[in-house]
């Protein structure tokens, strides 16, 4: 089972049944797995803030939402995170491909890579950097449980090197 399969398993184990995504090369295999799953409704969007609004509506309709995105879109999402998700206590899991970290090949990704955790800190949004691929499933389940209990967003940051590692 590789890293992507463990994340997929974590989403399933957490009962996530509604996923919004923004295109991302690192998330491609995961998005394919989700598209093939009849138990998960997948809605691709063009902008992250649009996705958060759709997830809020899905939650109000009884679904368990997650958004899959790159951290480069976090800047687009600051207002909706603060004025919708936090204000009205919508639980959501963010599965984030954390670009701009050590080993990033595209220099333009580095500034947002450095700003990502600072943005979450300033918005008082819980996040966790997932280091060990084999722990992804348990971490996702825990994050959803905490998000549902607190009514808050929870972000899981997967470093680009994560996608290159496999799980035994």
Secondary structure, 3 states (H helix, E strand, C coil): CEHHHHHHHHHHHCCCCEEEEECCHHHHHHHHHHHCCCCCEEEEECCHHHHHHHHHHHHHCCCCEEEEEEHHHHHHHHHHHHHHHHCCCCCEEEEEEECCCCCCCCHHHHHHHHHHHHHHHHHCCEEEEECCHHHHHHHHHHHHHHHHHHCCEEEEEEEHHHHHCECC
